Amino acid sequence: MRVKSFDFTELDIFVKGVPHDVLAQLRRETPVYWNRIPNPAAEEGFWLITRHKDIVQIEKNPTLFSSHYGLTLAAPPSTCGPPWSMVTDGLTHLDPPEHDVHKQLIAPLFTPRAINAIENRIRAVANAVVDRACELQNFDFASEVALRFPVAVVLGELFGLPSEDFQQIIHWSDVIAAPYDPEFPRSAGLKVVQELYKYALSAKGMRLRKPTNDVLSILAHTKTADGTYMSDEIFVRYFWSLLTGAFDTTASAISGGMLALISFPAEHERLRADPSLVPLAVEEILRWETPTIYFRRTAMADTAIREQKILKGQRVLMCYASANRDEEVFARSAVFDVGRRPNDHLSFGRGVHFCLGSNLARSELRIIFDQIIRRKLRFELRGEIRRARSNFQNRIKYMPVTMYAA
């Protein structure tokens, strides 16, 4: 594909996987790339940023590059009531100092110490998921392991939600996070947001009446700086931010990580020979797969990146998937290396918006791959994989495998 004709919004390209070849060419030739949008009814275009250094610069300057005006290219519906503000004004959409105030309220729930305290519960879930997979032998890895495991951890262990609600919540998340996937009609988006909004308020009400020890109960009983409990609107924003950032990206990393081990059998053997490499392998999986392909910012004043003028109000897309293959930062960047060190990937972002759930995600990935490696399990593809039609989520939707111990 010629760089001059590349359109990041052409989603059919991403069905085949992240277009790393053209992104590599952009890094070399046009690291600050003006992506014109063909549709005349849409905004004129956006700047696609592909170099690691430039993205770090943007992330560390939230005053100049705002999150408030949207994190993706998808626009909310023209009629936005309180339910939709749950999505458009979530924690990740806030700029400092408001962002810092809200983040500090829940940060203690996701510290290394807090995650270590529930590690045995996470490990028990992983055992159950892998046991089930061993019984099935032939199955869809994306749903039976990669998604089942973090969903059970987040929705069950952390949120305390009933297992019979899991599938419905997964559906809601999928529709909102992948609005242009043909599996999910665009018209369903607003209906789903309204349903999820009502569900969040119901969960809050139940915990106010009967407190439990889960994250949602702690949030419902958390007092803000003025000594009052958080409003319904603020609670649902937290609910949405935690929900969407907690299981779908981890599921993407698990599927992508397993595909990488299948695709690079020598690295799989290296990991089997030395399981102590699992923590490093987790970081390499996060770099290699990059579950969130990009995030958007909006320029709040005229500025420049690499001497390219950026006008106030223009949209800037930080392509993490490209930054994680940046040859200036990663030696042999196009090689999957389970022992890579150092590994300064940007899969959790950088600066004030560094992922709140990074400790949880790392723990889940380490535990599930440790289970797979120590049980000497092998996986073979037994059909074509299917990916989400999305330039935002780097997600494998279907990955048929055969599993055996050897």
Beta strands, then each sheet from edge to edge (+ up, - down):
strand 1: 32-36
strand 2: 45-49
strand 3: 65-66
strand 4: 138-140
strand 5: 294-299
strand 6: 303-305
strand 7: 308-310
strand 8: 315-319
strand 9: 377-381
strand 10: 386-387
strand 11: 396-398
strand 12: 400-405
sheet 1: 1+ 2- 8- 5+ 3-
sheet 2: 4+ 12- 9+
sheet 3: 6+ 7-
sheet 4: 10+ 11-
end
